[in-house]
């Protein structure tokens, strides 16, 4: 059968799904300039498919323009079509950024952090997921048996990620039933979120070619263990020198890192609406589930919302030193997750916020509570801009309404089917 290579250019928008358009590979030179056609209402496509409401109606035209730095081209060697795609930016026809582009939301935050504090963000995302290619077994958490029973999936995944330009760090069986974790090396700024998007899609692609699924939904069983996304971050100055650590500072944080972290802690209720943006995210974040339930900052505590990670003794402590944001999952776009962290942290720097003392307040118990907190946060309008903030709230309110009356198990099933 004759075939002509195709390439897709994609975005990861409010629903955390990767969508876009394909074009013949021979057109790539021109598509790098003009992109593909896109429309504003596409950003309102829900996680489940339908558009529940939209502020844009049927009007407007945009372009989705591939970023040449993000090309992924992975041939699995099984006669299937390669995973050949770019990540891109949503722009107006004149090439200027669209106000609701998630990638530009992060880019603006990083630029403000650089301009105002002289900092570059260095970050990596850890992802937990359920692999359907194994059966649940007693005693499986972290076991060699669980590692063995996934067969070639892990090796195929690591090879595919490396080909895609995402340097894999570790692959392991996790605590939950059929649960695994994949991590990658950190990257500067925007590339960290790009890697998170690519990692999810290549994991799904690898599982698909083996006849199975990798499910990144926040939780599959209301009585089970959830899938979190843990965002590790630290800072570099203009010379590339690590500036997050100060052995004399609180929890080993430098003064500027402490203020950044204080901003995150202050805005955690609102951040949850962006980084844990599904109804079932709040089933995962309940006591005794290895997930945060309170706005706490702690040293080496996996129940904390923000954890100061351990380092090995030696001359490179400052380079190892990092923090881990734990109130996130894969229902969120990595661009919005990382952008929200940066905007909140930058607010802490701007206002010289102090780290909280003692136990933190409870996190929002529901998505509705988190959305109320976001809407009530004056700074959020500056982070998003009024159009994007209203769009985000409308999108998530529609999602919330669509699940009204469904029990928790049914809600978990709905999210498991899409993520």
Secondary structure, DSSP 8 states (H G I E B T S, - for coil): -----EEEEEEE-TTS-EEEEEEEGGGHHHHHHH-EEE-GGGGG--TTS-----SSTT---EEEEE-GGG-EEE--SSSS--EEEEEEEEE-TTS-B-TT-HHHHHHHHHHHHHHHH--EEEEEEEEEEEETTS---TT-TT-HHHHHHTTTHHHHHHHHHHHTT--EEEEEE-SSTTEEEEEE--EETHHHHHHHHHHHHHHHHHHHHTT--EE--S-SSTTS----EEEEEEEE-TTS-B-SB-TTSGGGB-HHHHHHHHHHHHTHHHHHHHHS-STTHHHHSSTTSSS--B--EEES-TTSSEEE----SSTTHHHH--EEEEEE-TTS-HHHHHHHHHHHHHHHHHTT-----SS--B--SSHHHHHHHHHT-HHHHHHH-HHHHHHHHHHHHHHHHHTTT--HHHHHHHHHHH-
